[in-house]
């Protein structure tokens, strides 16, 4: 194991051994703030609840870039402690996304001259895995004026060192069919809310993905029923059925336009309760700093067919992309692991990119 990889592995182990399930990020935020305290920075670290803004360097005359990563992980099951087995590093959140956090810390602590060659900000934030409105990146963006000068932010979501551009928007809507209760022996005395949903569910099942190309990348709009709840008993005609509809929409649509698509699908057959509204984000494929990242050795370029915080940054006028060393398919998995090879490669790619940004 190379000295750089041994260093990265040690940092990743430190991160994974401090539990930080969504809503429980305080201890990791405290430990991180303590670790950062001795470092000479352009300005003091700023804390927003359990999120940190780290102004590494300023006044270089070069672009202002940011590396951003979330502290929280999804609660999953593991058959053993944090450990290394061959190329695999096992630990809660090791791929999503503490491997990305390890790269951020290693660049800051061991490649300081490179970090100081550009205007650089690190953002460590909490509650990414929870509801959109509880995501603490929102507090950072609303409370920290300095971050609004960022030219490009890189969110270190797990992507296998591929550059994932843009983000699909996501709507969760409760589609509520209402009826009237009756004894199931005399159904004509009631109105069956489950039966009323039949034509809607058929229409939903018949939908095909709608594809749109943006900057040479193809995004899919898809709509699915993901939860259904209704009924009062085995012998009672149900007076309500609530179907959770998840509408994932491409970056060419605004939130109001996407909501209108859901309304058109429901077509007045039920009430709609908007539960989670997350905007989409454009890919920025032709942004000069994105082109520089592509030229830094990324494993590939692809559209992001999911929601990430690049969309929240976009709402505030900040261009952002997804790139991280974690294994995308390992996110939220039982016995989650990441690849040490990819961890080291991801660190190298970001260092190369920072060098290119400094040379602009």
C-alpha positions, -999 to +999 in steps of 0.1 A: +000+000+000+014+034-010+020+061+016-008+082+002-033+053+002-023+043+037-030+079+047-064+080+030-073+047+045-065+059+080-087+090+075-115+070+060-114+046+090-115+077+114-146+090+096-164+056+095-158+048+131-176+079+142-213+071+137-232+098+118-266+084+109-290+111+095-300+133+123-271+121+145-242+140+128-233+161+158-204+140+171-188+138+137-192+175+131-176+182+165-147+159+157-142+174+123-143+210+137-116+199+163-095+184+135-097+215+114-090+240+143-052+239+141-050+245+104-042+280+090-072+290+069-082+321+050-109+327+076-124+308+106-145+278+100-182+287+101-207+263+116-244+260+108-261+236+131-240+204+123-226+217+090-192+234+084-180+259+058-142+258+055-127+288+037-093+273+028-078+300+006-087+334-009-072+362-030-054+340-055-070+356-085-080+321-097-115+307-098-134+300-066-141+263-064-157+242-037-157+205-027-188+195-009-198+164+010-224+153+034-216+139+069-246+117+073-251+081+063-281+058+059-285+033+088-276-001+074-266-035+088-230-047+090-217-082+098-184-069+113-165-038+124-149-012+101-122-032+082-101-037+051-103-069+031-081-068+000-092-038-021-124-034-001-129-011+028-160-020+048-178+005+069-211+025+073-211+052+046-178+041+032-190+047-003-218+072+003-199+093+010-172+091+036-147+081+009-154+115-007-149+132+027-116+114+032-103+128-002-114+163+009-095+161+042-064+145+026-061+173+000-064+199+027-040+183+052-014+169+028-015+190-004-019+225+010+002+242-016-021+229-043-052+239-023-038+274-018-032+278-055-070+285-061-097+301-041-110+269-024-139+263+000-148+229+016-184+223+027-193+195+051-230+194+057-256+172+074-290+156+067-286+150+030-302+116+032-334+130+048-362+152+034-352+181+012-365+207+036-343+193+065-311+192+044-286+215+061-270+226+029-300+249+027-289+266+059-254+270+045-267+285+013-291+308+030-267+319+057-233+321+042-228+349+017-193+338+008-204+306-009-224+325-035-191+335-051-183+299-060-177+294-097-181+256-096-189+231-068-180+194-069-203+173-048-184+141-039-214+117-042-203+082-050-199+079-088-170+054-093-149+084-104-172+091-132-184+126-138-222+127-133-237+158-148-269+175-138-296+159-116-331+147-122-357+166-102-379+146-078-415+150-067-433+129-041-470+134-042-498+118-022-526+110-047-557+106-025-587+088-038-618+093-016-649+071-012-675+061+014-674+033+038-699+004+038-701-032+048-684-053+022-715-075+020-734-045+007-708-026-013-735-006-032-741+014+000-706+028-002-680+040-027-648+020-030-618+043-030-594+015-041-616+007-071-617+044-080-579+043-084-580+016-111-580+037-142-553+060-127-530+030-120-536+016-155-526+050-169-495+051-147-484+016-157-488+025-194-464+054-191-431+051-210-399+070-200-397+103-218-362+111-230-347+144-235-311+153-246-293+182-230-256+189-238-254+156-255-266+137-224-299+118-223-322+122-193-353+102-186-386+114-170-403+085-152-433+083-129-440+055-105-464+045-077-441+036-048-464+033-018-501+026-013-522+028+019-559+024+024-587+004+039-601+000+074-608-037+076-613-069+056-650-064+056-652-027+051-654-008+018-625+016+019-632+053+020-596+064+012-566+052-008-534+072-007-508+064-034-474+079-032-464+089-067-427+096-074-421+118-105-385+120-116-381+147-142-354+159-165-334+192-162-354+209-189-384+212-166-390+235-137-407+224-105-440+241-114-439+224-149-432+190-133-461+195-109-483+204-138-473+170-154-485+152-123-517+171-122-523+163-158-518+126-151-542+126-121-567+146-143-590+155-114-596+119-104-581+125-069-567+151-046-530+158-046-508+164-015-473+177-024-449+159+000-414+166-013-404+190-041-368+188-052-357+207-083-336+194-112-302+208-122-286+215-156-255+195-166-231+224-173-212+202-197-196+231-215-185+251-184-147+256-186-141+242-151-162+212-160-142+207-192-110+209-171-124+182-148-132+160-177-096+164-190-082+154-155-088+117-160-124+110-149-135+075-156-164+087-178-191+112-183-228+105-177-261+121-169-272+119-133-305+099-133-312+108-097-315+138-074-284+152-057-275+185-041-262+199-073-299+208-078-300+227-045-268+246-055-284+254-089-314+270-072-289+295-056-271+301-090-241+279-083-229+256-110-222+221-096-214+186-107-213+151-091-179+133-088-167+110-061-146+079-055-173+059-038-190+029-055-224+041-066-240+006-064-228+003-028-248+033-015-272+023+013-263-014+010-259-039+038-222-044+044-214-013+024-179-011+011-157+010-011-127+004-033-093+016-021-081+017-056-109+041-066-103+061-034-067+068-045-076+074-081-103+099-071-079+118-050-054+119-079-081+132-103-092+160-081-056+170-074-050+171-112-081+192-116-070+217-090-037+221-108-056+228-140-078+254-123-047+271-109-032+272-144-062+290-159 
